[in-house]
Amino acid sequence: MKSTFVFVAFLLVLCAVAPNSEAQDNPALSMPPRIEIGGVMSAGTQSEFGNHFHAGEGGRVTFNVAKSLAGEAEATRQPTDYNSPIEIHSFLAAKATYRAEQRRWLKFAGLNFFGVLGPAFVNRYVDVAAGCDTYKCTTLQRQTAGMLEWGGGFEVVPARAFAVRFDVTHANFGDPIPYSNINETEPQARTYLKVAVMLRFP
């Protein structure tokens, strides 16, 4: 929880610093595109599977409401193992961005740096009590867990019309423990490495 508070403070500082830095750029050029839409390749770890990464895919849409602030929605399908059912991950985030793309630090492209924070949901199979005659037998059932996801990354912007974005995010939640008398949960964690190609309009 302490790390979450530190990250929220970082986002607030980023929002405060970004407008001052943008004042040095051409005001007309430094305005971000209103909408960004793209495909996402996501590699995620599942704590109950030994933290091995498994590749998934999905999409993202971002709405820039100010120079340094945006809201976005993301959904990906994430396998938990080669022969296991698909996990569905969705993320609603506030995005704070330090925009430096007009400075062309990479010569061929500009760079933006950002942090994201918001509620996320993971739909997966969990063990639940089956209620059969066998002692504490269980069955698999799909359930959705809510979690707070946070992270950050950078964007490579070769042209105003598109960008390549790299994210790292993390979240914690709990899985129910069958036959628990006090609604205990088993701690779980997810870490996602994401690469996206974003088309930017207008």
C-alpha positions in Angstrom: 0.0 0.0 0.0 2.9 2.4 0.7 4.2 1.9 -2.8 0.7 2.8 -4.2 0.7 6.1 -2.3 4.2 6.9 -3.5 3.1 6.2 -7.1 0.0 8.5 -6.7 2.3 11.3 -5.5 4.5 10.7 -8.5 1.5 11.1 -10.8 0.6 14.4 -9.2 4.1 15.8 -9.6 4.1 14.6 -13.2 0.8 16.5 -13.9 2.3 19.7 -12.3 5.6 19.6 -14.1 4.3 18.7 -17.6 2.5 21.9 -18.4 5.6 24.0 -17.5 7.8 21.9 -19.8 5.4 22.2 -22.7 5.4 25.9 -22.6 8.8 25.8 -24.1 7.5 24.1 -27.2 5.3 25.4 -30.1 1.9 25.6 -28.4 0.0 24.5 -31.5 2.3 21.5 -32.0 2.5 20.4 -28.4 -1.3 19.8 -28.1 -1.8 16.1 -28.0 -4.2 14.2 -30.3 -7.7 13.9 -29.0 -8.0 10.1 -29.4 -5.5 7.2 -29.7 -6.5 3.7 -30.7 -4.2 0.7 -31.0 -3.5 -3.0 -30.5 -1.7 -4.3 -27.5 0.7 -7.2 -27.1 0.8 -8.1 -23.4 3.1 -10.5 -21.5 1.8 -11.2 -18.0 3.0 -13.1 -15.0 0.6 -15.2 -12.9 1.9 -15.6 -9.3 0.3 -19.1 -8.9 2.1 -20.4 -12.0 5.7 -19.5 -10.9 5.7 -16.0 -12.4 6.3 -17.3 -15.9 5.3 -14.8 -18.6 2.7 -15.8 -21.2 1.9 -13.6 -24.2 -1.6 -12.2 -24.8 -3.2 -9.6 -27.0 -6.0 -7.0 -26.9 -6.7 -3.3 -27.6 -6.6 0.1 -26.0 -8.4 3.5 -26.5 -7.1 6.7 -25.0 -8.9 10.1 -24.7 -6.6 13.0 -24.1 -8.6 15.6 -22.0 -5.6 17.9 -21.4 -2.0 18.2 -22.4 -0.8 16.0 -19.6 -3.9 14.1 -18.6 -5.9 11.3 -20.3 -8.4 8.6 -19.6 -8.1 5.2 -21.2 -9.6 1.8 -21.4 -7.8 -1.5 -22.2 -8.8 -5.1 -22.5 -6.5 -8.2 -23.2 -6.9 -11.9 -23.3 -4.1 -13.5 -21.3 -3.3 -17.2 -21.3 -2.2 -18.6 -18.0 -0.5 -21.6 -19.5 -0.2 -23.4 -22.9 -3.2 -25.7 -22.2 -5.1 -23.6 -19.6 -8.2 -21.4 -20.0 -7.8 -17.8 -21.1 -7.7 -15.0 -18.5 -9.5 -11.8 -19.5 -7.9 -8.6 -18.2 -9.5 -5.1 -18.4 -8.0 -1.8 -17.1 -9.6 1.7 -16.8 -6.8 4.2 -16.1 -6.0 7.8 -15.6 -2.8 8.6 -17.5 -0.4 11.5 -16.6 2.1 12.3 -19.3 5.3 14.3 -19.5 5.2 15.3 -23.1 8.6 15.9 -24.8 7.9 14.5 -28.3 8.4 17.8 -30.1 12.0 18.0 -28.9 12.9 14.9 -31.0 15.5 13.6 -28.5 16.0 10.5 -30.6 16.4 12.6 -33.8 14.0 10.3 -35.7 11.4 10.4 -33.0 10.2 12.1 -29.9 9.7 10.7 -26.4 6.9 11.0 -23.9 7.0 9.5 -20.4 3.8 8.6 -18.4 2.3 6.9 -15.4 -1.1 5.1 -15.2 -3.3 4.3 -12.3 -6.8 2.9 -12.0 -9.2 0.1 -11.4 -8.6 -3.2 -13.2 -10.5 -6.5 -13.4 -9.3 -10.0 -14.1 -11.7 -12.8 -15.0 -10.2 -16.2 -14.4 -11.1 -19.7 -13.1 -10.8 -20.4 -9.4 -11.4 -23.4 -7.2 -14.8 -23.3 -5.3 -16.5 -25.7 -3.0 -18.4 -28.3 -5.0 -20.7 -29.5 -2.2 -20.3 -33.2 -3.1 -19.9 -36.2 -0.8 -16.1 -36.3 -1.2 -14.2 -34.5 1.6 -13.8 -30.8 0.6 -14.0 -31.5 -3.1 -13.8 -28.5 -5.5 -14.7 -27.5 -9.0 -13.6 -24.7 -11.3 -15.7 -21.6 -11.6 -15.1 -18.3 -13.5 -15.0 -15.3 -11.3 -14.0 -11.6 -11.7 -11.7 -10.0 -9.2 -11.2 -6.2 -8.9 -7.8 -4.7 -8.2 -5.9 -1.5 -8.3 -3.4 -1.5 -11.2 -0.5 1.0 -11.5 2.6 1.4 -13.6 4.3 3.6 -16.2 6.4 3.6 -19.3 7.3 5.7 -22.4 6.1 6.4 -25.9 8.3 6.6 -29.0 6.6 9.1 -31.4 8.1 9.1 -34.9 5.1 11.1 -36.3 2.1 12.8 -34.9 -0.2 10.2 -36.5 1.2 7.2 -34.5 3.3 6.1 -31.6 4.8 3.0 -30.2 4.2 2.6 -26.5 5.8 0.5 -23.8 4.2 -0.1 -20.4 4.9 -2.0 -17.2 2.0 -2.4 -14.7 1.3 -4.3 -11.5 -1.7 -5.3 -9.5 -2.7 -7.4 -6.5 -5.9 -9.2 -5.7 -7.1 -12.3 -3.8 -8.5 -15.7 -4.8 -11.2 -17.3 -2.6 -10.1 -20.3 -0.5 -12.7 -23.1 -0.7 -14.4 -24.1 2.6 -13.0 -21.1 4.4 -15.2 -20.1 7.3 -14.1 -16.4 7.3 -14.0 -15.6 3.6 -10.3 -15.9 3.5 -8.5 -15.2 0.2 -5.1 -16.3 -1.2 -3.0 -13.3 -2.3 -2.3 -13.2 -6.0 -0.4 -10.7 -8.2 -0.1 -9.8 -11.8 2.7 -8.0 -13.6 2.1 -7.0 -17.2 4.7 -6.0 -19.9 2.9 -4.3 -22.8 3.8 -3.0 -26.2 1.2 -1.1 -28.3 1.1 0.7 -31.7 -1.2 3.6 -31.2 -2.9 5.5 -34.1 -3.6 9.1 -33.1 -6.5 11.3 -34.2 -6.7 14.0 -35.3 
